[in-house]
């Protein structure tokens, strides 16, 4: 993993995942140190972020490193017409690693191919979000005690949701049974269904969000992302398609945990927050430990 960019969840192997999860557990117990002393991490966020950006910054600070970069492309030379190519070439001169979020699919791969330092993809359009996936794996393993032979329900925006795409690709290596719950307009893209068929994994597609969740080990909720829609009418038609309420959890399994990459809008009612099966806020905390593990692995510090 040393000096290797993380653009897609497929850039790391199953054994790499497990090593990072083990390292993240160590950071959870010992989060503060000086492993990044003298190192500079650049965070280039060309679109808004709260959890991802702040958890990366928290991770770097806890390890004694320094952060440079921007959280809004309007405060960068992009507003003057600078290309992504030039931005990456320049920033490489100032840092040891780049963390980048960009609205265009493929932008992170492009950056990794021209950068002289490793690049971590913090989200590129509707494509991939691999560090979110690794924190999701960590959350699943912590709550279920395993990653193999689980049943995962993915709910909401499965078409544009980069987090569900990355999670599907990772969990497909652990004999997972998938249930996809979405309106027709937001169903899981065919390429991911082809992948599951090629692996011989079971998956089921639903349009109704009712008592079918009784068999779930994990419910992975997603918001309908307004920023991914070119047609505002399509967004208005689908934005309230599925809302999880506490009463719906009455007959679910004891080990069930509800995950969400956040932010939520109204797809999880606030009455779910007090249910012990709600895990999304702790899931966000896990992002700090996972990102500490990823950074230290890529920079060869462990």
N, C-alpha and C positions, 0 to 999 in steps of 0.2 A: 504493500500500500504506500510505501514511502515515495514521495514526490509524484504521486499519481493523482490526477484530477478525478473528482467525483461529479460526473455530469448526469449519468443515468444510473439507476439502481443496478443495472446489469454490468456496470463497470467494476463492481465488487462481486466476489464469489460468495457462495453460501458460507464457506468457512470464514471469509472476511466479516460477514454479518455477525457471526457468532463471536468472533474476537472483539469486535467493536462493542457488542452488548456486554461482554465480560468486562471490558475496560470501563465502560460507562458505569457499571456497578461499583467499580473501584472509585471512580470519581464521585459517585453519589455519597460514598462513605468518607471520602477525603477530597472535597471539591476545591480547596485552596492550595496553591503552590506557586513555584516560580519557573515552571517548565518552559514558559514562553518569554522569559527574560531576554531582552534584546531583540525580540521578534516583532515585526509589524504586520498586522493583518488589515487588508483593505476590504471594506464592505461597500459594494457598489449596488445600490438599490434604485433601479430605474422605474420601479412602480412601488406603491405603498406596501408597508409591512410593519407589523407591531411585534408579534411573537417571534418570528424567525429572526428579524434583525436584532431585537433586544436580547434574545437568548444567545445568539452568536457573540454579541458584545459582552454579555455577562460571562460567557465561557472564557473569552480571551482575557478579560479583566481578572477572573478568578485564578488564571494560570500565569498572571504577571506579564502579559503581553500588552501591546499598544494597538489602538484602532485608528485608522484613517478612512476617509471615504465620504459618501453622501447618502442621505436617505430620501432624496428627491432630485430627479434628474434636472429639474429647473434650476438647481443651485450648482450645476456642473456646466462644462463647456459644450454639452449637447445642445444647449439653447443657442449656441453660436454656430451650430452646424457641424460640430466635430463628429466624426464617424465612430462607431463602436470599435472598429479596428484601431484607430488612433488612440482612443481612450485606453484600451487595454494595453497597447504598446507603451504608453506613457506611464500608466499606473504600475506596471511591472517594475519600473525603475525604483519605486518607492517602498516596495513591500516584499514579504516572503510568501504570501498566499493571498488569493483573491476570493472573496465570497460575493457572488453576483446574483441578483434577481432582475429579470428582464421580461417584458411582455411578449416578446417574439419567440415562438418555438424554434429551437435550433441555435439560439443565440449563445447559450452556454457552451455548446459543443464548438461553435465557431471560436469563442473566446479561448477555450482550452487549447485549440490547435495553433493559435498564434501567440499565446502567452509564454513567457519564459519562467513563470512560476506556476504552481498548481492552482487550479480553479475549482471551487465548489459551487455547484448549481443550487441556488436557493429558490429556484422556481423559474421556469421559462415558459410563459404562456400557459396553455392547457396541456403541455407535454409532460414534464417530470418534476418531482420535488423529492429527491432521494434522501435528504437529511430528515425530512418529515417522516418518510417511510421507516428510517432506522429508529426514530424515536417511537413510532407506532409499534414496531417489532418489540422494542424494549418494554413498552407499556403492556403489550399482549403477553409477553413472557412473564412479566412481573405479576400480572393478575391471574394468568391461567396456569403458570408453572411449566409451560411448555409452548412450543410453536407448531408441533405436528398434530394432525388429525383434529383440527378445530373447524367449526362452522361459523363463517363470517357473513353477516348481512350488510351489504353496502346500499345506502339509501340516499336518494336525492339526485344530485347532478353527477351522473356517471359519464356524461359525454365530454364535458369541459373540465371536470375535476381532476387535476394533475395528481392530487394526493391518492385518489383511488386507483389510478392507473399504475402508479409506482408501487402501491401496496399490493395490488393484485400480482404484479410481476415477482415481487419478493415472496409473498406467501404461496405462490404456485410451486415453490420448491419444498413445501412442507406438507404436502398431501391435504390441502385445504378443500373444504366444500364451500362454494360460494352461492349466495343468494343476492340477486340484483333487483332492487326495488326502485323503479323510476317511471316517470311518464314516457311515452313513446319518443317525445322530442329530445329527451335527455338520456336515452338508453346507452349502455356500455358499447363503445365502438366495436365493430366487427373484428378488428385485428386482435383485440384482447380475447374475444370468444374463440377465435381460431387458435390462439396460443393454448387456452385451456383444453380445447378438444385434442390438440396435438399431444398434450401431456396426459390425456386420459383422466382429467379431473372433472368432477361433477359440478355443474352450475345450473341454477334455475333463475328464471326471470319472472318478475311479478309487476303488476301495475297497482295492486291494492296493498295498503299498509294496515293490516289488521292483526288477527291472532297468529299469523304465520311466523311471527318472531319468537314463538314459544321455544323453538329448538336452538336459538342463537347462543353462541358462546361470546361473540362480539357483535355489537351493532355499531357500524361506522356511519355516522350521520354526516351529511355535507349540506352546505347552503347552496342555493341556486345563485350563481355568480352573475350579477347584473353586468359586470365589466366584460364578460365573455360574449354577450349577445349583441349582434348587429341589428337585430329586429326587436324594438322595445315591446311590440305586441306579443311576441313569443315569450319574452321575459315575464310580462304581466300574467300571461296565461299559466305559467308553470311555477311562479315563485312561491306559492303557498301549497304546493302539491302534497307535501307530507310534513306533519307536525307530530313529534313524539311527546306524549303526555304521560304523567306518572301513572295514571290508572291503567295504561296499556301494559305496564310492567308487572302487573299482579301475578300472572301465571307464567312468568319467564323463569329460566333456570337460575339457581342461586349463584352460580359462578359468572353469570352474565355481567359484562362491563360495557358501558356506552362510551365510545370514543368520538371525537370530533376534532378536525384540525384547527377549527376556529378561524375567524370570528363566526359566531352564529348570528342569525337575524331573528327568525322566530321558529326555526325548524325543531328546536328543543324548547319546550315550555319551561319556564323557570321553576315550576313545581317539581321537575325532575332533579333539580340541583341538590336537594336534600336526600335523595334516594341513594343508599350506599352503592348502588350499581352505576351511578354516574361517576365517570373517571376523567372527564375531559380537562378539568383544571389541573389535576395531578399530571396528566398526560403532557400538558404544556410545560410544567416544571421539568419533566424528564428530558425535555429538549436541551436544557443546559448541559446535563451530564453526557448526553449523546454527542453534542457538538464539541464538547471538550475531548471526547474520545476520538472523534473523526479528525479534528485538527491535529492532535498529538500523533495520531497514526500516520497521517499524510506527511507531516514534517519529521517523522522518524524519531519522536521524542520519548517513546515508551519501550 
